[in-house]
Amino acid sequence: MKDVAPILEAAGCYEARNQAVREVVPEFEPTMPWKIVLASDRLSSEVLHFFKVVVRLASGEEGQ
C-alpha cells in the first residue's frame, strides 16, 4: 500500500479541507475530532439528502 498523504499535503488538499470545515465551524482546528454526517434520516423519505459537518469543540460541545 502506498502512502499518498505527502502528495495530498503538497497539493494543498488538507488545507483546502480545513478551510471548508472552518467556513461552517469558524472555531475549527485540525486537531479537533470531526466528521461528516447525513443531516436527515435517509430511510424516512426519498427526498434529496444533505450532509453536515460536526466538530467536537475544545469545550466538549459539538459545532455544526
C-alpha positions as a LaTeX table, in Angstrom:
\begin{tabular}{lrrr}
\hline
Residue & $x$ (\AA) & $y$ (\AA) & $z$ (\AA) \\
\hline
Met1 & 0.00 & 0.00 & 0.00 \\
Lys2 & 1.30 & 3.46 & $-0.92$ \\
Asp3 & 1.12 & 6.43 & 1.43 \\
Val4 & $-0.37$ & 9.28 & $-0.62$ \\
Ala5 & $-0.57$ & 11.70 & 2.33 \\
Pro6 & 2.61 & 13.59 & 1.32 \\
Ile7 & 1.22 & 14.12 & $-2.19$ \\
Leu8 & $-2.11$ & 15.36 & $-0.83$ \\
Glu9 & $-0.29$ & 17.66 & 1.60 \\
Ala10 & 1.90 & 19.09 & $-1.17$ \\
Ala11 & $-1.15$ & 19.68 & $-3.37$ \\
Gly12 & $-2.84$ & 21.63 & $-0.56$ \\
Cys13 & $-5.74$ & 19.17 & $-0.17$ \\
Tyr14 & $-5.65$ & 19.10 & 3.63 \\
Glu15 & $-5.53$ & 22.89 & 3.93 \\
Ala16 & $-8.45$ & 23.21 & 1.50 \\
Arg17 & $-10.40$ & 20.67 & 3.56 \\
Asn18 & $-9.62$ & 22.55 & 6.79 \\
Gln19 & $-10.73$ & 25.84 & 5.24 \\
Ala20 & $-14.01$ & 24.25 & 4.12 \\
Val21 & $-14.70$ & 22.99 & 7.65 \\
Arg22 & $-13.82$ & 26.45 & 9.07 \\
Glu23 & $-16.44$ & 28.04 & 6.80 \\
Val24 & $-19.07$ & 26.05 & 8.70 \\
Val25 & $-17.42$ & 25.99 & 12.16 \\
Pro26 & $-15.07$ & 29.01 & 12.47 \\
Glu27 & $-13.52$ & 27.67 & 15.73 \\
Phe28 & $-12.28$ & 24.51 & 13.96 \\
Glu29 & $-8.65$ & 23.48 & 14.44 \\
Pro30 & $-7.20$ & 20.45 & 12.60 \\
Thr31 & $-6.53$ & 18.65 & 15.90 \\
Met32 & $-10.25$ & 18.64 & 16.80 \\
Pro33 & $-12.26$ & 15.48 & 16.12 \\
Trp34 & $-14.74$ & 15.99 & 13.29 \\
Lys35 & $-16.92$ & 14.04 & 10.89 \\
Ile36 & $-19.37$ & 14.42 & 8.03 \\
Val37 & $-22.86$ & 13.01 & 8.66 \\
Leu38 & $-26.22$ & 12.87 & 6.91 \\
Ala39 & $-28.35$ & 15.79 & 8.07 \\
Ser40 & $-31.58$ & 13.87 & 7.56 \\
Asp41 & $-32.92$ & 10.35 & 8.00 \\
Arg42 & $-32.39$ & 8.75 & 4.62 \\
Leu43 & $-34.84$ & 5.96 & 5.39 \\
Ser44 & $-37.78$ & 8.24 & 6.20 \\
Ser45 & $-38.26$ & 9.65 & 2.69 \\
Glu46 & $-36.90$ & 9.75 & $-0.81$ \\
Val47 & $-36.07$ & 13.47 & $-0.85$ \\
Leu48 & $-32.64$ & 14.87 & $-1.59$ \\
His49 & $-30.40$ & 14.37 & 1.43 \\
Phe50 & $-27.76$ & 16.79 & 2.66 \\
Phe51 & $-24.63$ & 16.29 & 4.70 \\
Lys52 & $-23.37$ & 18.38 & 7.60 \\
Val53 & $-20.05$ & 18.76 & 9.38 \\
Val54 & $-19.92$ & 18.01 & 13.11 \\
Val55 & $-16.87$ & 19.19 & 15.10 \\
Arg56 & $-16.12$ & 18.46 & 18.76 \\
Leu57 & $-15.04$ & 21.85 & 20.11 \\
Ala58 & $-12.47$ & 22.37 & 22.87 \\
Ser59 & $-15.34$ & 22.98 & 25.30 \\
Gly60 & $-16.66$ & 19.47 & 24.60 \\
Glu61 & $-19.69$ & 20.79 & 22.73 \\
Glu62 & $-20.39$ & 19.90 & 19.13 \\
Gly63 & $-20.38$ & 22.63 & 16.48 \\
Gln64 & $-22.41$ & 22.05 & 13.31 \\
\hline
\end{tabular}
